Amino acid sequence: MVQRVTYRRRHAYATRSNVIRKLKKPGGGLTVHYVKKKTKGPQTPSGDHGRIHGVPRVAQVKYSSKHMAKNKKSVTRAYGGVLSAGAVRERITRAFLVEEQKIVKKVLKMQAGKK
């Protein structure tokens, strides 16, 4: 049979902000701990549904220098803590294709000039 516990706070409904974990105390008794909500975490500004991998999903205030070191807030790549890997890859690909397009135009113009 499951042992029952009661909420420790006034709020008595099972909502997202009122999630509990049952815990055994050293004496064998049962108590509850309240689970904090997971935040969305840092997002990319572009439209690739940007989760930035490698940066922890914590509350906004926890990103301050008081709570988290600088090296934990970013990733070691271009645009580390700002853009996701997919967004960076897309930018590089787009830049490469634009340059290729310019070269093709230049070659075609030179060939047309020779004729």
N, CA, C and O of each residue as an XYZ file, in Angstrom:
460
protein
N       0.830     -1.186      0.000
C       0.000      0.000      0.000
C       0.879      1.256      0.000
O       1.912      1.300      0.669
N       0.465      2.256     -0.745
C       1.228      3.492     -0.858
C       0.963      4.378      0.352
O      -0.185      4.616      0.730
N       2.057      4.864      0.955
C       1.893      5.781      2.074
C       1.454      7.136      1.555
O       1.955      7.600      0.531
N       0.542      7.764      2.236
C       0.052      9.070      1.807
C       0.805     10.193      2.502
O       1.237     10.070      3.648
N       0.948     11.295      1.766
C       1.562     12.490      2.336
C       0.663     13.670      2.024
O      -0.174     13.610      1.123
N       0.844     14.742      2.776
C       0.069     15.946      2.498
C       1.006     17.043      2.018
O       2.200     17.039      2.316
N       0.440     17.979      1.270
C       1.218     19.128      0.831
C       1.666     19.927      2.043
O       0.963     19.969      3.053
N       2.843     20.570      1.950
C       3.342     21.355      3.069
C       2.903     22.810      2.963
O       2.884     23.532      3.961
N       2.553     23.237      1.761
C       2.130     24.621      1.535
C       0.610     24.686      1.436
O      -0.063     23.655      1.445
N       0.075     25.893      1.343
C      -1.369     26.077      1.324
C      -2.031     25.573      0.034
O      -3.178     25.128      0.051
N      -1.305     25.648     -1.068
C      -1.852     25.315     -2.368
C      -2.083     23.811     -2.473
O      -1.132     23.042     -2.330
N      -3.322     23.363     -2.721
C      -3.640     21.937     -2.629
C      -3.944     21.260     -3.957
O      -4.377     20.107     -3.965
N      -3.731     21.939     -5.079
C      -4.017     21.322     -6.372
C      -2.731     20.882     -7.061
O      -1.683     21.506     -6.893
N      -2.817     19.801     -7.838
C      -1.640     19.252     -8.507
C      -1.351     20.019     -9.797
O      -1.596     19.511    -10.891
N      -0.838     21.228     -9.671
C      -0.534     22.060    -10.831
C       0.950     21.954    -11.172
O       1.712     21.296    -10.464
N       1.355     22.609    -12.265
C       2.758     22.569    -12.685
C       3.683     23.196    -11.648
O       4.834     22.781    -11.514
N       3.192     24.187    -10.918
C       4.030     24.874     -9.935
C       3.979     24.202     -8.564
O       4.640     24.647     -7.626
N       3.191     23.126     -8.448
C       2.996     22.485     -7.151
C       3.369     20.999     -7.201
O       2.692     20.162     -6.603
N       4.448     20.682     -7.919
C       4.872     19.294     -8.058
C       5.720     18.897     -6.848
O       6.588     19.653     -6.410
N       5.456     17.697     -6.314
C       6.200     17.241     -5.136
C       6.894     15.914     -5.417
O       6.485     15.156     -6.297
N       7.971     15.642     -4.642
C       8.651     14.354     -4.650
C       8.581     13.790     -3.248
O       8.881     14.484     -2.276
N       8.189     12.549     -3.142
C       8.151     11.920     -1.820
C       9.555     11.501     -1.422
O      10.312     10.989     -2.248
N       9.907     11.716     -0.155
C      11.240     11.400      0.345
C      11.155     10.683      1.678
O      10.357     11.038      2.546
N      11.997      9.664      1.824
C      12.087      8.969      3.104
C      13.068      9.703      4.000
O      14.180     10.024      3.580
N      12.666      9.967      5.215
C      13.561     10.593      6.184
C      14.345      9.499      6.920
O      13.949      8.333      6.901
N      15.445      9.870      7.563
C      16.257      8.858      8.255
C      15.492      8.020      9.277
O      15.825      6.853      9.484
N      14.494      8.581      9.906
C      13.722      7.830     10.906
C      12.702      6.901     10.290
O      12.017      6.167     11.003
N      12.591      6.925      8.961
C      11.625      6.049      8.298
C      10.348      6.776      7.908
O       9.498      6.221      7.211
N      10.216      8.015      8.358
C       9.023      8.778      8.015
C       9.051      9.257      6.568
O      10.088      9.196      5.908
N       7.931      9.723      6.088
C       7.828     10.192      4.714
C       7.574     11.691      4.706
O       6.777     12.193      5.498
N       8.241     12.396      3.825
C       8.028     13.832      3.706
C       7.997     14.205      2.226
O       8.235     13.355      1.367
N       7.709     15.452      1.926
C       7.686     15.872      0.520
C       8.658     17.014      0.279
O       8.860     17.866      1.144
N       9.264     17.022     -0.918
C      10.066     18.133     -1.394
C       9.392     18.687     -2.622
O       8.881     17.932     -3.450
N       9.386     19.997     -2.749
C       8.788     20.623     -3.926
C       9.806     20.695     -5.048
O      10.939     21.126     -4.837
N       9.405     20.273     -6.248
C      10.280     20.260     -7.418
C      10.139     21.591     -8.138
O       9.027     22.050     -8.399
N      11.278     22.213     -8.459
C      11.236     23.483     -9.187
C      10.930     23.224    -10.649
O      11.288     22.177    -11.188
N      10.268     24.174    -11.292
C       9.935     24.035    -12.710
C      11.177     24.199    -13.566
O      12.053     25.006    -13.253
N      11.252     23.428    -14.653
C      12.334     23.584    -15.624
C      12.008     24.809    -16.473
O      10.866     24.995    -16.893
N      13.013     25.641    -16.722
C      12.769     26.817    -17.549
C      13.047     26.489    -19.006
O      13.560     25.418    -19.331
N      12.704     27.415    -19.863
C      12.908     27.238    -21.292
C      14.397     27.269    -21.626
O      14.839     26.608    -22.566
N      15.159     28.025    -20.866
C      16.589     28.135    -21.109
C      16.884     29.132    -22.213
O      15.961     29.700    -22.798
N      18.168     29.354    -22.509
C      18.509     30.332    -23.542
C      18.077     29.862    -24.922
O      18.261     28.695    -25.268
N      17.503     30.766    -25.713
C      17.002     30.448    -27.043
C      17.762     31.240    -28.092
O      18.343     32.284    -27.795
N      17.755     30.733    -29.330
C      18.375     31.485    -30.414
C      17.372     32.505    -30.937
O      16.168     32.252    -30.912
N      17.847     33.653    -31.411
C      16.902     34.647    -31.924
C      16.294     34.249    -33.259
O      15.205     34.710    -33.600
N      16.991     33.387    -34.033
C      16.471     32.995    -35.344
C      15.380     31.938    -35.183
O      15.092     31.494    -34.071
N      14.785     31.547    -36.289
C      13.603     30.689    -36.212
C      13.862     29.199    -36.277
O      13.022     28.482    -36.821
N      14.963     28.684    -35.760
C      15.174     27.231    -35.821
C      14.812     26.559    -34.490
O      15.407     25.547    -34.121
N      13.851     27.116    -33.786
C      13.397     26.590    -32.494
C      14.591     26.350    -31.592
O      14.822     25.245    -31.102
N      15.348     27.431    -31.389
C      16.708     27.354    -30.914
C      16.972     26.958    -29.495
O      16.976     27.812    -28.608
N      17.193     25.686    -29.249
C      17.773     25.283    -27.980
C      19.280     25.357    -28.149
O      19.823     24.816    -29.112
N      19.960     26.020    -27.221
C      21.419     26.073    -27.273
C      21.946     24.952    -26.387
O      21.873     25.034    -25.161
N      22.480     23.899    -27.015
C      22.957     22.750    -26.269
C      24.248     23.082    -25.536
O      25.111     23.780    -26.069
N      24.376     22.584    -24.323
C      25.579     22.808    -23.538
C      25.438     23.923    -22.521
O      26.287     24.075    -21.643
N      24.366     24.711    -22.631
C      24.112     25.773    -21.660
C      22.955     25.302    -20.772
O      21.890     24.965    -21.290
N      23.138     25.273    -19.464
C      22.109     24.719    -18.584
C      20.795     25.494    -18.602
O      20.777     26.713    -18.772
N      19.696     24.760    -18.423
C      18.362     25.357    -18.389
C      18.023     25.716    -16.944
O      17.440     24.911    -16.218
N      18.385     26.906    -16.540
C      18.072     27.346    -15.184
C      17.317     28.667    -15.247
O      17.225     29.284    -16.308
N      16.780     29.098    -14.117
C      16.034     30.348    -14.045
C      16.934     31.530    -14.417
O      18.151     31.476    -14.236
N      16.333     32.578    -14.928
C      17.065     33.732    -15.450
C      18.050     34.313    -14.435
O      19.167     34.679    -14.801
N      17.651     34.402    -13.175
C      18.526     34.998    -12.161
C      19.771     34.155    -11.897
O      20.779     34.678    -11.421
N      19.715     32.870    -12.197
C      20.851     31.979    -11.952
C      21.984     32.188    -12.961
O      23.079     31.661    -12.766
N      21.739     32.953    -14.041
C      22.770     33.229    -15.034
C      23.682     34.380    -14.611
O      24.654     34.677    -15.306
N      23.389     35.027    -13.492
C      24.230     36.136    -13.049
C      25.599     35.610    -12.629
O      25.754     34.426    -12.330
N      26.584     36.498    -12.610
C      27.946     36.094    -12.268
C      28.036     35.574    -10.834
O      28.967     34.845    -10.492
N      27.083     35.944    -10.010
C      27.057     35.491     -8.617
C      26.774     33.983     -8.534
O      27.315     33.289     -7.673
N      25.914     33.486     -9.446
C      25.487     32.091     -9.370
C      26.209     31.150    -10.335
O      26.392     29.972    -10.029
N      26.625     31.668    -11.513
C      27.186     30.779    -12.519
C      28.440     31.367    -13.153
O      28.491     32.554    -13.476
N      29.449     30.519    -13.326
C      30.706     30.967    -13.922
C      30.514     31.295    -15.403
O      29.589     30.796    -16.044
N      31.396     32.137    -15.934
C      31.288     32.582    -17.321
C      31.412     31.428    -18.316
O      30.722     31.404    -19.335
N      32.293     30.473    -18.016
C      32.489     29.361    -18.954
C      31.315     28.386    -18.998
O      31.237     27.561    -19.909
N      30.415     28.465    -18.043
C      29.235     27.595    -18.028
C      28.088     28.192    -18.850
O      27.114     27.505    -19.158
N      28.213     29.482    -19.202
C      27.122     30.169    -19.897
C      27.249     30.168    -21.405
O      26.365     30.674    -22.096
N      28.347     29.604    -21.943
C      28.507     29.587    -23.389
C      29.134     28.278    -23.835
O      29.502     27.436    -23.016
N      29.249     28.119    -25.160
C      29.822     26.924    -25.749
C      31.008     27.362    -26.596
O      30.993     28.461    -27.151
N      32.038     26.522    -26.706
C      33.228     26.929    -27.453
C      33.043     26.697    -28.947
O      33.507     25.694    -29.489
N      32.375     27.613    -29.597
C      32.278     27.669    -31.057
C      31.880     29.089    -31.404
O      31.559     29.877    -30.515
N      31.897     29.425    -32.681
C      31.488     30.762    -33.094
C      30.050     31.004    -32.640
O      29.209     30.113    -32.754
N      29.765     32.187    -32.132
C      28.449     32.536    -31.583
C      28.037     31.567    -30.477
O      26.872     31.177    -30.400
N      28.980     31.176    -29.622
C      28.805     30.137    -28.615
C      27.529     30.123    -27.809
O      26.749     29.178    -27.932
N      27.284     31.118    -26.999
C      26.091     31.091    -26.153
C      24.925     31.845    -26.748
O      23.936     32.104    -26.061
N      25.028     32.205    -28.033
C      24.002     33.039    -28.673
C      23.187     32.254    -29.690
O      21.957     32.280    -29.653
N      23.866     31.554    -30.600
C      23.179     30.783    -31.632
C      23.388     29.285    -31.424
O      24.420     28.859    -30.906
N      22.402     28.497    -31.831
C      22.545     27.046    -31.755
C      23.459     26.563    -32.873
O      23.744     27.301    -33.816
N      23.911     25.330    -32.761
C      24.830     24.767    -33.757
C      24.190     24.758    -35.143
O      24.860     25.030    -36.140
N      22.904     24.448    -35.207
C      22.192     24.413    -36.483
C      22.152     25.777    -37.146
O      22.313     25.894    -38.361
N      21.935     26.806    -36.341
C      21.871     28.174    -36.872
C      23.230     28.614    -37.408
O      23.308     29.261    -38.452
N      24.304     28.263    -36.693
C      25.669     28.614    -37.130
C      25.983     27.892    -38.439
O      26.529     28.490    -39.367
N      25.638     26.608    -38.509
C      25.881     25.814    -39.715
C      25.143     26.418    -40.911
O      25.686     26.501    -42.013
N      23.906     26.834    -40.677
C      23.096     27.439    -41.739
C      23.728     28.738    -42.235
O      23.769     28.988    -43.439
N      24.219     29.561    -41.318
C      24.875     30.820    -41.690
C      26.116     30.573    -42.534
O      26.336     31.246    -43.541
N      26.927     29.601    -42.117
C      28.162     29.284    -42.852
C      27.822     28.798    -44.263
O      28.435     29.230    -45.239
N      26.846     27.903    -44.362
C      26.426     27.376    -45.663
C      25.931     28.494    -46.570
O      26.285     28.555    -47.747
N      25.109     29.375    -46.013
C      24.557     30.477    -46.803
C      25.670     31.394    -47.309
O      25.666     31.797    -48.473
N      26.624     31.722    -46.433
C      27.749     32.592    -46.815
C      28.575     31.941    -47.923
O      28.986     32.615    -48.867
N      28.821     30.629    -47.811
C      29.588     29.904    -48.820
C      28.865     29.928    -50.165
O      29.486     30.180    -51.198
N      27.571     29.671    -50.156
C      26.791     29.652    -51.400
C      26.738     31.020    -52.065
O      26.764     31.117    -53.292
N      26.665     32.079    -51.260
C      26.665     33.449    -51.805
C      27.983     33.721    -52.505
O      28.008     34.284    -53.599
N      29.090     33.317    -51.868
C      30.414     33.514    -52.481
C      30.538     32.716    -53.781
O      31.071     33.216    -54.772
N      30.055     31.499    -53.774
C      30.092     30.662    -54.987
C      29.300     31.324    -56.114
O      29.729     31.328    -57.268
N      28.151     31.878    -55.770
C      27.288     32.564    -56.746
C      28.032     33.740    -57.378
O      27.942     33.958    -58.587
N      28.765     34.496    -56.561
C      29.537     35.640    -57.060
C      30.601     35.179    -58.053
O      30.796     35.798    -59.100
N      31.289     34.086    -57.714
C      32.347     33.555    -58.587
C      31.763     33.103    -59.927
O      32.331     33.375    -60.985
N      30.624     32.411    -59.869
C      29.967     31.940    -61.097
C      29.589     33.122    -61.976
O      29.812     33.086    -63.186
N      29.026     34.164    -61.390
C      28.646     35.372    -62.147
C      29.866     35.987    -62.820
O      29.811     36.381    -63.985
N      30.970     36.064    -62.075
C      32.210     36.656    -62.579
C      32.738     35.863    -63.782
O      33.138     36.447    -64.789
N      32.737     34.551    -63.667
C      33.217     33.670    -64.745
C      32.339     33.830    -65.987
O      32.845     33.952    -67.102
N      31.027     33.828    -65.785
C      30.093     33.969    -66.915
C      30.284     35.320    -67.620
O      30.214     35.409    -68.845
N      30.524     36.356    -66.830
C      30.735     37.707    -67.389
C      32.023     37.743    -68.211
O      32.065     38.350    -69.281
N      33.086     37.083    -67.700
C      34.354     37.027    -68.437
C      34.203     36.243    -69.743
O      34.754     36.638    -70.770
N      33.471     35.153    -69.708
C      33.253     34.348    -70.916
C      32.438     35.118    -71.953
O      32.700     35.024    -73.152
N      31.463     35.870    -71.492
C      30.654     36.691    -72.409
C      31.485     37.813    -73.008
O      31.241     38.217    -74.145
N      32.446     38.316    -72.281
C      33.316     39.402    -72.767
C      34.305     38.921    -73.809
O      34.680     39.687    -74.697
N      34.737     37.673    -73.726
C      35.702     37.113    -74.659
C      35.093     36.865    -76.046
O      35.792     36.926    -77.057
N      33.809     36.592    -76.082
C      33.157     36.276    -77.350
C      32.899     37.450    -78.216
O      32.354     37.302    -79.310
